[in-house]
Amino acid sequence: MKLHANAPLGPKGRATMVRRVLEEGIALTEAAEAAGVSARTAGKWVRRYREEGEAGPVDRSSAPRRVHNATSLERVEAIAALRRLRLTGPEIAETLEMATSTVSAVLKRIGLGKLSRLAPPEPPNRYQRSRAGELIHIDVKKLGRIGPYGAGHRALGRSWARRGPTRTDSEGVRRGRAGWECVYGSSPERAAALSGWLERYNYRRRHGALGHRPPIQRLRELTGNNVPGIYS
């Protein structure tokens, strides 16, 4: 069990109680009562503090020190060898006549719980060019077209979409509906906003991979040119 370091009965509070007993000479029962624990528990913390110092009052793991039916090292190596042959957990369990749950636990412990872990990690695929336009990077994805009444019919129904992007309130005033259509009401509206988005992304937005600088600033550093439109 993990406790907050500043909790009243955590390691900090226990150390305070122990020092009151050892340094201030307060009786063990009195210190235990003030801390809200039994005298036996307080005595245990005092003994641990004398033996281990500041590490004594810290909680210890409740896991057993020895597991009598633990999987042997030879079995673990056999499981790892079969895993590197890309056998699944159930196939390894069948081959070694072991429980599937045991094989799965061993694979997870040795870091081979997923077959993808067998492949070496890909190196960082980051590249940069010295001149603008030297490399064109195209990101392709499917974009749905927004109809004349806005988006949102999948979540709000066709009848909502047919009512259009506006509504009439109790005072008879036409107002815009709250929902997805408040972002872009149509595909032309979305296309018109693209230039502003590109300007912010390339000139203003700070990118973590570039030292929290916009891409255009990085381009200026590579080329040594004062590209027009760069923001300081």
C-alpha positions as CSV (number, residue, x, y, z in Angstrom):
1,M,0.0,0.0,0.0
2,K,1.4,3.4,-1.0
3,L,0.6,6.4,1.3
4,H,1.2,10.1,0.7
5,A,4.5,11.2,2.1
6,N,2.9,13.9,4.1
7,A,-0.1,11.9,5.4
8,P,-0.5,12.0,9.3
9,L,0.2,8.3,9.7
10,G,2.6,8.0,6.7
11,P,6.4,7.8,6.9
12,K,6.6,11.4,8.0
13,G,4.2,11.0,10.9
14,R,5.7,7.8,12.0
15,A,9.2,9.3,12.0
16,T,7.9,12.2,14.1
17,M,6.4,9.8,16.6
18,V,9.6,7.8,16.8
19,R,11.7,10.9,17.5
20,R,9.3,11.9,20.3
21,V,10.0,8.6,21.9
22,L,13.7,8.4,21.3
23,E,14.8,12.1,21.5
24,E,12.1,13.7,23.8
25,G,11.7,10.8,26.1
26,I,7.9,10.5,25.8
27,A,6.5,7.2,26.9
28,L,5.7,4.7,24.1
29,T,2.1,4.3,25.1
30,E,1.6,8.1,25.3
31,A,3.2,8.6,21.9
32,A,1.1,5.8,20.4
33,E,-2.1,7.2,21.8
34,A,-1.3,10.7,20.3
35,A,-0.6,9.1,16.9
36,G,-3.8,7.0,17.1
37,V,-2.1,3.6,16.9
38,S,-1.6,0.8,19.3
39,A,1.5,0.5,21.5
40,R,2.5,-2.6,19.6
41,T,2.5,-0.8,16.3
42,A,4.4,2.1,17.7
43,G,7.0,-0.3,19.2
44,K,7.4,-1.9,15.8
45,W,8.2,1.5,14.2
46,V,10.6,2.4,17.0
47,R,12.4,-0.9,16.5
48,R,12.6,-0.4,12.8
49,Y,13.9,3.1,13.2
50,R,16.7,2.0,15.5
51,E,17.7,-0.8,13.0
52,E,17.3,1.0,9.7
53,G,17.2,4.7,10.4
54,E,15.0,6.9,8.3
55,A,14.0,4.0,6.0
56,G,12.5,2.1,9.0
57,P,9.1,3.7,9.1
58,V,8.5,3.3,5.4
59,D,6.0,0.7,4.3
60,R,7.4,-2.6,3.1
61,S,6.1,-4.7,0.2
62,S,3.6,-7.3,1.2
63,A,4.8,-9.7,-1.5
64,P,6.4,-12.9,-0.2
65,R,10.2,-13.0,-0.2
66,R,10.1,-16.5,-1.6
67,V,7.6,-18.2,-3.9
68,H,7.9,-22.0,-3.6
69,N,6.1,-22.7,-6.9
70,A,7.8,-20.0,-8.9
71,T,8.5,-20.7,-12.6
72,S,12.1,-21.9,-12.9
73,L,14.7,-20.0,-14.8
74,E,15.0,-22.8,-17.3
75,R,11.2,-22.6,-18.0
76,V,11.4,-18.8,-18.4
77,E,14.2,-19.1,-20.9
78,A,12.2,-21.8,-22.8
79,I,9.2,-19.5,-22.9
80,A,11.3,-16.6,-24.2
81,A,12.9,-18.8,-26.9
82,L,9.5,-20.0,-28.2
83,R,8.2,-16.5,-28.1
84,R,11.1,-15.4,-30.3
85,L,9.8,-18.0,-32.8
86,R,6.6,-15.9,-32.8
87,L,4.5,-18.5,-31.0
88,T,1.4,-17.2,-29.2
89,G,0.9,-17.6,-25.5
90,P,-1.6,-20.5,-25.8
91,E,0.8,-22.2,-28.3
92,I,3.7,-21.9,-25.8
93,A,1.5,-23.2,-23.0
94,E,0.5,-26.2,-25.1
95,T,4.0,-26.9,-26.1
96,L,5.4,-26.8,-22.6
97,E,2.3,-28.2,-20.9
98,M,1.8,-25.2,-18.8
99,A,-1.1,-23.0,-17.8
100,T,-1.9,-20.2,-20.3
101,S,-2.2,-17.7,-17.4
102,T,1.3,-18.6,-16.2
103,V,2.8,-18.2,-19.6
104,S,1.1,-14.9,-20.1
105,A,2.4,-13.7,-16.7
106,V,5.9,-14.7,-17.6
107,L,5.8,-13.1,-21.0
108,K,4.6,-9.8,-19.5
109,R,7.3,-9.9,-16.8
110,I,10.1,-10.4,-19.3
111,G,8.7,-7.7,-21.7
112,L,7.4,-10.0,-24.4
113,G,3.7,-9.7,-23.7
114,K,3.1,-8.4,-27.3
115,L,4.5,-9.9,-30.5
116,S,5.4,-6.4,-31.6
117,R,8.1,-6.3,-28.9
118,L,10.1,-8.8,-30.9
119,A,10.8,-6.3,-33.6
120,P,13.6,-3.7,-33.0
121,P,12.2,-0.2,-32.2
122,E,12.1,2.1,-35.2
123,P,14.6,4.9,-35.2
124,P,13.1,8.4,-34.9
125,N,11.9,9.3,-38.4
126,R,12.5,13.0,-38.3
127,Y,13.9,14.9,-41.2
128,Q,14.4,18.5,-42.3
129,R,15.5,20.2,-45.5
130,S,17.6,23.2,-46.1
131,R,15.3,25.0,-48.6
132,A,11.6,25.6,-48.6
133,G,9.8,23.4,-51.1
134,E,12.6,20.9,-51.4
135,L,10.4,18.2,-49.9
136,I,6.6,18.0,-50.2
137,H,5.0,16.0,-47.4
138,I,1.4,15.0,-48.1
139,D,-0.8,13.8,-45.3
140,V,-3.8,12.0,-46.8
141,K,-7.0,11.3,-44.9
142,K,-10.7,11.2,-45.6
143,L,-12.7,14.4,-45.0
144,G,-16.4,14.3,-45.1
145,R,-18.3,17.0,-46.9
146,I,-20.5,19.2,-44.8
147,G,-24.0,19.6,-46.1
148,P,-26.0,22.9,-46.5
149,Y,-27.5,22.4,-43.0
150,G,-24.3,21.7,-41.2
151,A,-22.9,18.6,-39.6
152,G,-24.1,16.5,-36.7
153,H,-26.9,14.3,-38.1
154,R,-25.2,11.1,-36.9
155,A,-25.4,12.3,-33.3
156,L,-28.5,14.5,-33.4
157,G,-30.6,12.8,-36.1
158,R,-31.7,13.7,-39.6
159,S,-34.6,15.8,-38.4
160,W,-32.2,18.1,-36.5
161,A,-30.0,18.6,-39.6
162,R,-33.0,19.4,-41.8
163,R,-34.1,22.2,-39.4
164,G,-31.0,24.1,-40.4
165,P,-28.1,25.9,-38.5
166,T,-30.4,28.4,-36.8
167,R,-33.3,28.5,-34.4
168,T,-35.9,30.9,-33.1
169,D,-35.7,31.7,-29.4
170,S,-38.6,32.6,-27.1
171,E,-38.3,36.3,-28.2
172,G,-38.6,35.5,-31.9
173,V,-35.0,36.1,-32.6
174,R,-33.2,33.8,-35.0
175,R,-30.0,32.5,-33.4
176,G,-27.4,29.9,-34.3
177,R,-27.8,26.4,-33.0
178,A,-25.3,25.0,-30.5
179,G,-23.4,22.1,-32.0
180,W,-20.8,21.1,-34.6
181,E,-22.1,23.5,-37.2
182,C,-20.8,26.3,-35.0
183,V,-17.2,25.3,-36.1
184,Y,-17.7,25.2,-39.9
185,G,-21.1,25.6,-41.4
186,S,-20.1,24.3,-44.9
187,S,-17.2,23.0,-46.9
188,P,-16.5,26.5,-48.5
189,E,-16.4,28.0,-45.0
190,R,-13.9,25.4,-43.9
191,A,-11.8,26.0,-47.0
192,A,-11.8,29.7,-46.4
193,A,-10.4,29.2,-42.8
194,L,-7.5,27.0,-44.1
195,S,-5.2,29.9,-44.8
196,G,-5.5,31.3,-41.3
197,W,-4.9,27.9,-39.8
198,L,-1.8,27.4,-41.9
199,E,-0.5,30.8,-40.9
200,R,-0.8,30.0,-37.3
201,Y,0.6,26.5,-37.6
202,N,3.7,27.5,-39.5
203,Y,4.4,31.0,-38.0
204,R,3.0,31.0,-34.5
205,R,2.3,27.6,-33.1
206,R,5.2,26.3,-31.0
207,H,6.3,22.7,-31.9
208,G,7.8,20.6,-29.2
209,A,10.0,18.7,-31.7
210,L,11.6,22.1,-32.7
211,G,12.4,23.3,-29.2
212,H,9.0,25.0,-28.8
213,R,9.6,27.2,-31.9
214,P,7.4,27.6,-35.0
215,P,8.6,25.8,-38.2
216,I,9.3,29.0,-40.0
217,Q,11.8,30.0,-37.3
218,R,13.6,26.7,-37.7
219,L,13.7,27.2,-41.5
220,R,15.4,30.6,-41.0
221,E,18.0,28.9,-38.8
222,L,18.8,26.3,-41.5
223,T,18.9,28.7,-44.4
224,G,20.3,31.8,-42.7
225,N,17.9,33.9,-44.6
226,N,15.4,36.4,-43.2
227,V,12.3,34.8,-44.7
228,P,9.5,37.4,-45.0
229,G,6.7,37.1,-42.4
230,I,8.8,35.5,-39.6
231,Y,7.6,36.5,-36.2
232,S,10.2,37.2,-33.5
